[in-house]
Amino acid sequence: DDKEYFYTTFIDKEKIKLLIKDIKDYDELVKEGKWVDRQCNFKSYGKQNAECEYCKMAEIYK
């Protein structure tokens, strides 16, 4: 079923390495206070004019 395809994925060693790198990058950026300066890549998946809830929360740190 095409509806279920969105939720079907295979996680290999390369994806795990990328996830670990993302977590390390996130940790470093948060500790340096630079996380809120990053570009947001939020995708609402069908909700029009949806605002990223994390960007909204981050406004208090700018």
N, CA, C, O and CB atoms as a CASP TS submission, in Angstrom:
PFRMAT TS
TARGET T0000
AUTHOR 0000-0000-0000
METHOD Language model
MODEL 1
PARENT N/A
ATOM      1  N   ASP     1       0.848  -1.189   0.000  1.00  0.00           N
ATOM      2  CA  ASP     1       0.000   0.000   0.000  1.00  0.00           C
ATOM      3  C   ASP     1       0.886   1.242   0.000  1.00  0.00           C
ATOM      4  O   ASP     1       1.820   1.339   0.797  1.00  0.00           O
ATOM      5  CB  ASP     1      -0.961   0.003   1.228  1.00  0.00           C
ATOM      6  N   ASP     2       0.600   2.190  -0.886  1.00  0.00           N
ATOM      7  CA  ASP     2       1.406   3.409  -0.994  1.00  0.00           C
ATOM      8  C   ASP     2       1.360   4.255   0.273  1.00  0.00           C
ATOM      9  O   ASP     2       2.329   4.949   0.583  1.00  0.00           O
ATOM     10  CB  ASP     2       0.934   4.236  -2.170  1.00  0.00           C
ATOM     11  N   LYS     3       0.265   4.211   1.000  1.00  0.00           N
ATOM     12  CA  LYS     3       0.155   4.998   2.231  1.00  0.00           C
ATOM     13  C   LYS     3       1.156   4.520   3.278  1.00  0.00           C
ATOM     14  O   LYS     3       1.683   5.323   4.049  1.00  0.00           O
ATOM     15  CB  LYS     3      -1.273   4.918   2.792  1.00  0.00           C
ATOM     16  N   GLU     4       1.414   3.236   3.306  1.00  0.00           N
ATOM     17  CA  GLU     4       2.339   2.661   4.275  1.00  0.00           C
ATOM     18  C   GLU     4       3.797   2.817   3.857  1.00  0.00           C
ATOM     19  O   GLU     4       4.694   2.666   4.686  1.00  0.00           O
ATOM     20  CB  GLU     4       2.024   1.201   4.480  1.00  0.00           C
ATOM     21  N   TYR     5       4.046   3.117   2.588  1.00  0.00           N
ATOM     22  CA  TYR     5       5.412   3.241   2.095  1.00  0.00           C
ATOM     23  C   TYR     5       6.181   4.316   2.849  1.00  0.00           C
ATOM     24  O   TYR     5       7.377   4.165   3.094  1.00  0.00           O
ATOM     25  CB  TYR     5       5.409   3.552   0.607  1.00  0.00           C
ATOM     26  N   PHE     6       5.516   5.385   3.213  1.00  0.00           N
ATOM     27  CA  PHE     6       6.147   6.488   3.933  1.00  0.00           C
ATOM     28  C   PHE     6       6.775   5.992   5.235  1.00  0.00           C
ATOM     29  O   PHE     6       7.799   6.524   5.664  1.00  0.00           O
ATOM     30  CB  PHE     6       5.120   7.598   4.223  1.00  0.00           C
ATOM     31  N   TYR     7       6.188   5.003   5.858  1.00  0.00           N
ATOM     32  CA  TYR     7       6.650   4.510   7.146  1.00  0.00           C
ATOM     33  C   TYR     7       7.571   3.293   7.040  1.00  0.00           C
ATOM     34  O   TYR     7       8.076   2.811   8.054  1.00  0.00           O
ATOM     35  CB  TYR     7       5.471   4.169   7.999  1.00  0.00           C
ATOM     36  N   THR     8       7.787   2.806   5.847  1.00  0.00           N
ATOM     37  CA  THR     8       8.639   1.644   5.641  1.00  0.00           C
ATOM     38  C   THR     8      10.043   2.102   5.270  1.00  0.00           C
ATOM     39  O   THR     8      10.225   2.845   4.305  1.00  0.00           O
ATOM     40  CB  THR     8       8.057   0.720   4.548  1.00  0.00           C
ATOM     41  N   THR     9      11.020   1.665   6.026  1.00  0.00           N
ATOM     42  CA  THR     9      12.394   2.062   5.741  1.00  0.00           C
ATOM     43  C   THR     9      13.344   0.966   6.212  1.00  0.00           C
ATOM     44  O   THR     9      12.991   0.123   7.037  1.00  0.00           O
ATOM     45  CB  THR     9      12.734   3.414   6.421  1.00  0.00           C
ATOM     46  N   PHE    10      14.532   1.000   5.678  1.00  0.00           N
ATOM     47  CA  PHE    10      15.573   0.068   6.086  1.00  0.00           C
ATOM     48  C   PHE    10      16.718   0.883   6.668  1.00  0.00           C
ATOM     49  O   PHE    10      17.217   1.801   6.018  1.00  0.00           O
ATOM     50  CB  PHE    10      16.054  -0.821   4.888  1.00  0.00           C
ATOM     51  N   ILE    11      17.131   0.564   7.864  1.00  0.00           N
ATOM     52  CA  ILE    11      18.204   1.305   8.521  1.00  0.00           C
ATOM     53  C   ILE    11      19.467   0.454   8.476  1.00  0.00           C
ATOM     54  O   ILE    11      19.563  -0.588   9.123  1.00  0.00           O
ATOM     55  CB  ILE    11      17.823   1.675   9.997  1.00  0.00           C
ATOM     56  N   ASP    12      20.435   0.932   7.689  1.00  0.00           N
ATOM     57  CA  ASP    12      21.697   0.204   7.569  1.00  0.00           C
ATOM     58  C   ASP    12      22.777   0.901   8.398  1.00  0.00           C
ATOM     59  O   ASP    12      22.512   1.906   9.058  1.00  0.00           O
ATOM     60  CB  ASP    12      22.131   0.098   6.083  1.00  0.00           C
ATOM     61  N   LYS    13      23.982   0.366   8.357  1.00  0.00           N
ATOM     62  CA  LYS    13      25.085   0.918   9.155  1.00  0.00           C
ATOM     63  C   LYS    13      25.404   2.357   8.766  1.00  0.00           C
ATOM     64  O   LYS    13      25.752   3.165   9.627  1.00  0.00           O
ATOM     65  CB  LYS    13      26.334   0.055   8.995  1.00  0.00           C
ATOM     66  N   GLU    14      25.290   2.686   7.484  1.00  0.00           N
ATOM     67  CA  GLU    14      25.577   4.049   7.031  1.00  0.00           C
ATOM     68  C   GLU    14      24.586   5.043   7.631  1.00  0.00           C
ATOM     69  O   GLU    14      24.982   6.132   8.046  1.00  0.00           O
ATOM     70  CB  GLU    14      25.537   4.125   5.494  1.00  0.00           C
ATOM     71  N   LYS    15      23.316   4.687   7.683  1.00  0.00           N
ATOM     72  CA  LYS    15      22.309   5.573   8.276  1.00  0.00           C
ATOM     73  C   LYS    15      22.546   5.743   9.768  1.00  0.00           C
ATOM     74  O   LYS    15      22.327   6.824  10.315  1.00  0.00           O
ATOM     75  CB  LYS    15      20.897   5.026   8.030  1.00  0.00           C
ATOM     76  N   ILE    16      22.989   4.691  10.422  1.00  0.00           N
ATOM     77  CA  ILE    16      23.301   4.780  11.850  1.00  0.00           C
ATOM     78  C   ILE    16      24.491   5.710  12.068  1.00  0.00           C
ATOM     79  O   ILE    16      24.482   6.515  12.999  1.00  0.00           O
ATOM     80  CB  ILE    16      23.598   3.377  12.436  1.00  0.00           C
ATOM     81  N   LYS    17      25.513   5.610  11.222  1.00  0.00           N
ATOM     82  CA  LYS    17      26.672   6.507  11.320  1.00  0.00           C
ATOM     83  C   LYS    17      26.247   7.958  11.124  1.00  0.00           C
ATOM     84  O   LYS    17      26.705   8.847  11.841  1.00  0.00           O
ATOM     85  CB  LYS    17      27.746   6.124  10.281  1.00  0.00           C
ATOM     86  N   LEU    18      25.373   8.193  10.152  1.00  0.00           N
ATOM     87  CA  LEU    18      24.893   9.553   9.902  1.00  0.00           C
ATOM     88  C   LEU    18      24.086  10.077  11.085  1.00  0.00           C
ATOM     89  O   LEU    18      24.192  11.253  11.435  1.00  0.00           O
ATOM     90  CB  LEU    18      24.043   9.594   8.626  1.00  0.00           C
ATOM     91  N   LEU    19      23.287   9.223  11.698  1.00  0.00           N
ATOM     92  CA  LEU    19      22.512   9.625  12.869  1.00  0.00           C
ATOM     93  C   LEU    19      23.430   9.992  14.026  1.00  0.00           C
ATOM     94  O   LEU    19      23.203  10.993  14.706  1.00  0.00           O
ATOM     95  CB  LEU    19      21.555   8.506  13.288  1.00  0.00           C
ATOM     96  N   ILE    20      24.457   9.196  14.252  1.00  0.00           N
ATOM     97  CA  ILE    20      25.425   9.493  15.317  1.00  0.00           C
ATOM     98  C   ILE    20      26.120  10.820  15.044  1.00  0.00           C
ATOM     99  O   ILE    20      26.319  11.611  15.966  1.00  0.00           O
ATOM    100  CB  ILE    20      26.469   8.359  15.440  1.00  0.00           C
ATOM    101  N   LYS    21      26.492  11.076  13.792  1.00  0.00           N
ATOM    102  CA  LYS    21      27.120  12.347  13.428  1.00  0.00           C
ATOM    103  C   LYS    21      26.160  13.508  13.670  1.00  0.00           C
ATOM    104  O   LYS    21      26.562  14.548  14.192  1.00  0.00           O
ATOM    105  CB  LYS    21      27.570  12.326  11.955  1.00  0.00           C
ATOM    106  N   ASP    22      24.887  13.335  13.290  1.00  0.00           N
ATOM    107  CA  ASP    22      23.888  14.379  13.515  1.00  0.00           C
ATOM    108  C   ASP    22      23.741  14.697  14.997  1.00  0.00           C
ATOM    109  O   ASP    22      23.633  15.863  15.378  1.00  0.00           O
ATOM    110  CB  ASP    22      22.540  13.958  12.937  1.00  0.00           C
ATOM    111  N   ILE    23      23.738  13.672  15.825  1.00  0.00           N
ATOM    112  CA  ILE    23      23.608  13.875  17.268  1.00  0.00           C
ATOM    113  C   ILE    23      24.822  14.616  17.814  1.00  0.00           C
ATOM    114  O   ILE    23      24.676  15.517  18.640  1.00  0.00           O
ATOM    115  CB  ILE    23      23.437  12.526  17.992  1.00  0.00           C
ATOM    116  N   LYS    24      26.013  14.249  17.362  1.00  0.00           N
ATOM    117  CA  LYS    24      27.232  14.945  17.803  1.00  0.00           C
ATOM    118  C   LYS    24      27.220  16.403  17.357  1.00  0.00           C
ATOM    119  O   LYS    24      27.565  17.297  18.130  1.00  0.00           O
ATOM    120  CB  LYS    24      28.487  14.239  17.255  1.00  0.00           C
ATOM    121  N   ASP    25      26.819  16.642  16.099  1.00  0.00           N
ATOM    122  CA  ASP    25      26.737  18.014  15.590  1.00  0.00           C
ATOM    123  C   ASP    25      25.732  18.824  16.395  1.00  0.00           C
ATOM    124  O   ASP    25      26.002  19.968  16.760  1.00  0.00           O
ATOM    125  CB  ASP    25      26.350  18.020  14.101  1.00  0.00           C
ATOM    126  N   TYR    26      24.576  18.236  16.670  1.00  0.00           N
ATOM    127  CA  TYR    26      23.540  18.903  17.460  1.00  0.00           C
ATOM    128  C   TYR    26      24.071  19.260  18.845  1.00  0.00           C
ATOM    129  O   TYR    26      23.898  20.388  19.307  1.00  0.00           O
ATOM    130  CB  TYR    26      22.291  18.009  17.583  1.00  0.00           C
ATOM    131  N   ASP    27      24.714  18.307  19.503  1.00  0.00           N
ATOM    132  CA  ASP    27      25.251  18.527  20.842  1.00  0.00           C
ATOM    133  C   ASP    27      26.252  19.676  20.842  1.00  0.00           C
ATOM    134  O   ASP    27      26.224  20.535  21.724  1.00  0.00           O
ATOM    135  CB  ASP    27      25.912  17.248  21.370  1.00  0.00           C
ATOM    136  N   GLU    28      27.129  19.688  19.856  1.00  0.00           N
ATOM    137  CA  GLU    28      28.139  20.742  19.761  1.00  0.00           C
ATOM    138  C   GLU    28      27.494  22.109  19.525  1.00  0.00           C
ATOM    139  O   GLU    28      27.863  23.092  20.167  1.00  0.00           O
ATOM    140  CB  GLU    28      29.132  20.428  18.633  1.00  0.00           C
ATOM    141  N   LEU    29      26.542  22.167  18.614  1.00  0.00           N
ATOM    142  CA  LEU    29      25.888  23.437  18.303  1.00  0.00           C
ATOM    143  C   LEU    29      25.082  23.970  19.484  1.00  0.00           C
ATOM    144  O   LEU    29      25.045  25.180  19.709  1.00  0.00           O
ATOM    145  CB  LEU    29      24.981  23.274  17.096  1.00  0.00           C
ATOM    146  N   VAL    30      24.439  23.088  20.235  1.00  0.00           N
ATOM    147  CA  VAL    30      23.682  23.520  21.414  1.00  0.00           C
ATOM    148  C   VAL    30      24.631  24.068  22.470  1.00  0.00           C
ATOM    149  O   VAL    30      24.367  25.116  23.058  1.00  0.00           O
ATOM    150  CB  VAL    30      22.848  22.351  21.994  1.00  0.00           C
ATOM    151  N   LYS    31      25.726  23.372  22.712  1.00  0.00           N
ATOM    152  CA  LYS    31      26.691  23.812  23.723  1.00  0.00           C
ATOM    153  C   LYS    31      27.325  25.151  23.362  1.00  0.00           C
ATOM    154  O   LYS    31      27.660  25.940  24.245  1.00  0.00           O
ATOM    155  CB  LYS    31      27.776  22.762  23.903  1.00  0.00           C
ATOM    156  N   GLU    32      27.492  25.410  22.053  1.00  0.00           N
ATOM    157  CA  GLU    32      28.085  26.670  21.603  1.00  0.00           C
ATOM    158  C   GLU    32      27.049  27.780  21.425  1.00  0.00           C
ATOM    159  O   GLU    32      27.404  28.922  21.136  1.00  0.00           O
ATOM    160  CB  GLU    32      28.823  26.454  20.300  1.00  0.00           C
ATOM    161  N   GLY    33      25.772  27.445  21.597  1.00  0.00           N
ATOM    162  CA  GLY    33      24.713  28.439  21.436  1.00  0.00           C
ATOM    163  C   GLY    33      24.420  28.798  19.991  1.00  0.00           C
ATOM    164  O   GLY    33      23.820  29.840  19.726  1.00  0.00           O
ATOM    165  N   LYS    34      24.829  27.960  19.057  1.00  0.00           N
ATOM    166  CA  LYS    34      24.650  28.254  17.637  1.00  0.00           C
ATOM    167  C   LYS    34      23.457  27.522  17.018  1.00  0.00           C
ATOM    168  O   LYS    34      23.141  27.746  15.849  1.00  0.00           O
ATOM    169  CB  LYS    34      25.905  27.895  16.883  1.00  0.00           C
ATOM    170  N   TRP    35      22.797  26.657  17.775  1.00  0.00           N
ATOM    171  CA  TRP    35      21.719  25.847  17.219  1.00  0.00           C
ATOM    172  C   TRP    35      20.592  26.711  16.655  1.00  0.00           C
ATOM    173  O   TRP    35      20.037  26.396  15.602  1.00  0.00           O
ATOM    174  CB  TRP    35      21.169  24.909  18.284  1.00  0.00           C
ATOM    175  N   VAL    36      20.255  27.792  17.344  1.00  0.00           N
ATOM    176  CA  VAL    36      19.133  28.631  16.901  1.00  0.00           C
ATOM    177  C   VAL    36      19.462  29.438  15.656  1.00  0.00           C
ATOM    178  O   VAL    36      18.560  30.022  15.057  1.00  0.00           O
ATOM    179  CB  VAL    36      18.718  29.570  18.010  1.00  0.00           C
ATOM    180  N   ASP    37      20.724  29.490  15.248  1.00  0.00           N
ATOM    181  CA  ASP    37      21.118  30.244  14.056  1.00  0.00           C
ATOM    182  C   ASP    37      21.080  29.399  12.788  1.00  0.00           C
ATOM    183  O   ASP    37      21.294  29.919  11.693  1.00  0.00           O
ATOM    184  CB  ASP    37      22.506  30.813  14.243  1.00  0.00           C
ATOM    185  N   ARG    38      20.816  28.126  12.920  1.00  0.00           N
ATOM    186  CA  ARG    38      20.804  27.223  11.764  1.00  0.00           C
ATOM    187  C   ARG    38      19.558  27.419  10.913  1.00  0.00           C
ATOM    188  O   ARG    38      18.521  27.873  11.395  1.00  0.00           O
ATOM    189  CB  ARG    38      20.891  25.771  12.224  1.00  0.00           C
ATOM    190  N   GLN    39      19.682  27.064   9.629  1.00  0.00           N
ATOM    191  CA  GLN    39      18.545  27.092   8.719  1.00  0.00           C
ATOM    192  C   GLN    39      17.592  25.953   9.079  1.00  0.00           C
ATOM    193  O   GLN    39      18.028  24.836   9.359  1.00  0.00           O
ATOM    194  CB  GLN    39      19.013  26.979   7.237  1.00  0.00           C
ATOM    195  N   CYS    40      16.313  26.237   9.070  1.00  0.00           N
ATOM    196  CA  CYS    40      15.309  25.216   9.370  1.00  0.00           C
ATOM    197  C   CYS    40      14.908  24.502   8.081  1.00  0.00           C
ATOM    198  O   CYS    40      14.698  25.139   7.049  1.00  0.00           O
ATOM    199  CB  CYS    40      14.063  25.848  10.057  1.00  0.00           C
ATOM    200  N   ASN    41      14.805  23.192   8.147  1.00  0.00           N
ATOM    201  CA  ASN    41      14.377  22.384   7.001  1.00  0.00           C
ATOM    202  C   ASN    41      13.044  21.701   7.279  1.00  0.00           C
ATOM    203  O   ASN    41      12.787  20.599   6.794  1.00  0.00           O
ATOM    204  CB  ASN    41      15.442  21.335   6.658  1.00  0.00           C
ATOM    205  N   PHE    42      12.205  22.360   8.058  1.00  0.00           N
ATOM    206  CA  PHE    42      10.904  21.815   8.444  1.00  0.00           C
ATOM    207  C   PHE    42      10.033  21.563   7.225  1.00  0.00           C
ATOM    208  O   PHE    42       9.951  22.399   6.325  1.00  0.00           O
ATOM    209  CB  PHE    42      10.192  22.763   9.408  1.00  0.00           C
ATOM    210  N   LYS    43       9.384  20.405   7.201  1.00  0.00           N
ATOM    211  CA  LYS    43       8.422  20.063   6.151  1.00  0.00           C
ATOM    212  C   LYS    43       7.122  19.665   6.842  1.00  0.00           C
ATOM    213  O   LYS    43       7.113  18.789   7.707  1.00  0.00           O
ATOM    214  CB  LYS    43       8.959  18.902   5.217  1.00  0.00           C
ATOM    215  N   SER    44       6.045  20.304   6.462  1.00  0.00           N
ATOM    216  CA  SER    44       4.773  20.080   7.152  1.00  0.00           C
ATOM    217  C   SER    44       4.006  18.866   6.646  1.00  0.00           C
ATOM    218  O   SER    44       3.018  18.469   7.263  1.00  0.00           O
ATOM    219  CB  SER    44       3.911  21.292   7.019  1.00  0.00           C
ATOM    220  N   TYR    45       4.432  18.273   5.550  1.00  0.00           N
ATOM    221  CA  TYR    45       3.776  17.091   4.990  1.00  0.00           C
ATOM    222  C   TYR    45       2.272  17.296   4.826  1.00  0.00           C
ATOM    223  O   TYR    45       1.467  16.532   5.359  1.00  0.00           O
ATOM    224  CB  TYR    45       4.037  15.880   5.874  1.00  0.00           C
ATOM    225  N   GLY    46       1.909  18.336   4.084  1.00  0.00           N
ATOM    226  CA  GLY    46       0.516  18.553   3.722  1.00  0.00           C
ATOM    227  C   GLY    46      -0.174  19.679   4.452  1.00  0.00           C
ATOM    228  O   GLY    46      -1.185  20.183   3.964  1.00  0.00           O
ATOM    229  N   LYS    47       0.316  20.091   5.578  1.00  0.00           N
ATOM    230  CA  LYS    47      -0.308  21.189   6.310  1.00  0.00           C
ATOM    231  C   LYS    47       0.195  22.499   5.726  1.00  0.00           C
ATOM    232  O   LYS    47       1.387  22.801   5.785  1.00  0.00           O
ATOM    233  CB  LYS    47      -0.001  21.103   7.840  1.00  0.00           C
ATOM    234  N   GLN    48      -0.716  23.265   5.166  1.00  0.00           N
ATOM    235  CA  GLN    48      -0.319  24.524   4.550  1.00  0.00           C
ATOM    236  C   GLN    48      -0.071  25.580   5.621  1.00  0.00           C
ATOM    237  O   GLN    48      -0.772  25.643   6.632  1.00  0.00           O
ATOM    238  CB  GLN    48      -1.394  25.005   3.557  1.00  0.00           C
ATOM    239  N   ASN    49       0.930  26.397   5.378  1.00  0.00           N
ATOM    240  CA  ASN    49       1.297  27.508   6.261  1.00  0.00           C
ATOM    241  C   ASN    49       1.616  27.054   7.684  1.00  0.00           C
ATOM    242  O   ASN    49       1.435  27.816   8.633  1.00  0.00           O
ATOM    243  CB  ASN    49       0.177  28.525   6.298  1.00  0.00           C
ATOM    244  N   ALA    50       2.084  25.832   7.834  1.00  0.00           N
ATOM    245  CA  ALA    50       2.453  25.330   9.156  1.00  0.00           C
ATOM    246  C   ALA    50       3.815  25.888   9.545  1.00  0.00           C
ATOM    247  O   ALA    50       4.748  25.910   8.742  1.00  0.00           O
ATOM    248  CB  ALA    50       2.469  23.776   9.176  1.00  0.00           C
ATOM    249  N   GLU    51       3.913  26.335  10.781  1.00  0.00           N
ATOM    250  CA  GLU    51       5.167  26.886  11.288  1.00  0.00           C
ATOM    251  C   GLU    51       5.882  25.817  12.111  1.00  0.00           C
ATOM    252  O   GLU    51       5.254  25.049  12.840  1.00  0.00           O
ATOM    253  CB  GLU    51       4.912  28.168  12.142  1.00  0.00           C
ATOM    254  N   CYS    52       7.190  25.784  11.981  1.00  0.00           N
ATOM    255  CA  CYS    52       7.987  24.835  12.753  1.00  0.00           C
ATOM    256  C   CYS    52       7.881  25.195  14.237  1.00  0.00           C
ATOM    257  O   CYS    52       8.204  26.313  14.638  1.00  0.00           O
ATOM    258  CB  CYS    52       9.480  24.838  12.280  1.00  0.00           C
ATOM    259  N   GLU    53       7.427  24.242  15.040  1.00  0.00           N
ATOM    260  CA  GLU    53       7.249  24.517  16.464  1.00  0.00           C
ATOM    261  C   GLU    53       8.578  24.793  17.164  1.00  0.00           C
ATOM    262  O   GLU    53       8.624  25.532  18.148  1.00  0.00           O
ATOM    263  CB  GLU    53       6.546  23.348  17.137  1.00  0.00           C
ATOM    264  N   TYR    54       9.658  24.199  16.655  1.00  0.00           N
ATOM    265  CA  TYR    54      10.965  24.394  17.278  1.00  0.00           C
ATOM    266  C   TYR    54      11.529  25.777  16.956  1.00  0.00           C
ATOM    267  O   TYR    54      12.154  26.410  17.806  1.00  0.00           O
ATOM    268  CB  TYR    54      11.941  23.308  16.816  1.00  0.00           C
ATOM    269  N   CYS    55      11.306  26.241  15.730  1.00  0.00           N
ATOM    270  CA  CYS    55      11.733  27.600  15.379  1.00  0.00           C
ATOM    271  C   CYS    55      10.966  28.622  16.206  1.00  0.00           C
ATOM    272  O   CYS    55      11.521  29.630  16.645  1.00  0.00           O
ATOM    273  CB  CYS    55      11.527  27.867  13.871  1.00  0.00           C
ATOM    274  N   LYS    56       9.694  28.349  16.410  1.00  0.00           N
ATOM    275  CA  LYS    56       8.868  29.247  17.214  1.00  0.00           C
ATOM    276  C   LYS    56       9.407  29.319  18.646  1.00  0.00           C
ATOM    277  O   LYS    56       9.502  30.402  19.224  1.00  0.00           O
ATOM    278  CB  LYS    56       7.391  28.777  17.213  1.00  0.00           C
ATOM    279  N   MET    57       9.757  28.164  19.214  1.00  0.00           N
ATOM    280  CA  MET    57      10.308  28.147  20.574  1.00  0.00           C
ATOM    281  C   MET    57      11.679  28.815  20.625  1.00  0.00           C
ATOM    282  O   MET    57      12.016  29.460  21.618  1.00  0.00           O
ATOM    283  CB  MET    57      10.410  26.706  21.093  1.00  0.00           C
ATOM    284  N   ALA    58      12.468  28.668  19.567  1.00  0.00           N
ATOM    285  CA  ALA    58      13.832  29.202  19.546  1.00  0.00           C
ATOM    286  C   ALA    58      13.861  30.722  19.497  1.00  0.00           C
ATOM    287  O   ALA    58      14.893  31.323  19.796  1.00  0.00           O
ATOM    288  CB  ALA    58      14.587  28.644  18.361  1.00  0.00           C
ATOM    289  N   GLU    59      12.752  31.357  19.127  1.00  0.00           N
ATOM    290  CA  GLU    59      12.712  32.818  19.044  1.00  0.00           C
ATOM    291  C   GLU    59      13.086  33.473  20.373  1.00  0.00           C
ATOM    292  O   GLU    59      13.621  34.582  20.379  1.00  0.00           O
ATOM    293  CB  GLU    59      11.323  33.281  18.611  1.00  0.00           C
ATOM    294  N   ILE    60      12.818  32.814  21.489  1.00  0.00           N
ATOM    295  CA  ILE    60      13.141  33.419  22.784  1.00  0.00           C
ATOM    296  C   ILE    60      14.651  33.497  23.016  1.00  0.00           C
ATOM    297  O   ILE    60      15.104  34.239  23.887  1.00  0.00           O
ATOM    298  CB  ILE    60      12.486  32.625  23.912  1.00  0.00           C
ATOM    299  N   TYR    61      15.427  32.741  22.247  1.00  0.00           N
ATOM    300  CA  TYR    61      16.879  32.738  22.418  1.00  0.00           C
ATOM    301  C   TYR    61      17.593  33.685  21.474  1.00  0.00           C
ATOM    302  O   TYR    61      18.814  33.829  21.541  1.00  0.00           O
ATOM    303  CB  TYR    61      17.409  31.355  22.222  1.00  0.00           C
ATOM    304  N   LYS    62      16.849  34.326  20.602  1.00  0.00           N
ATOM    305  CA  LYS    62      17.480  35.236  19.633  1.00  0.00           C
ATOM    306  C   LYS    62      17.456  36.654  20.135  1.00  0.00           C
ATOM    307  O   LYS    62      17.941  37.558  19.455  1.00  0.00           O
ATOM    308  CB  LYS    62      16.784  35.158  18.278  1.00  0.00           C
TER
END
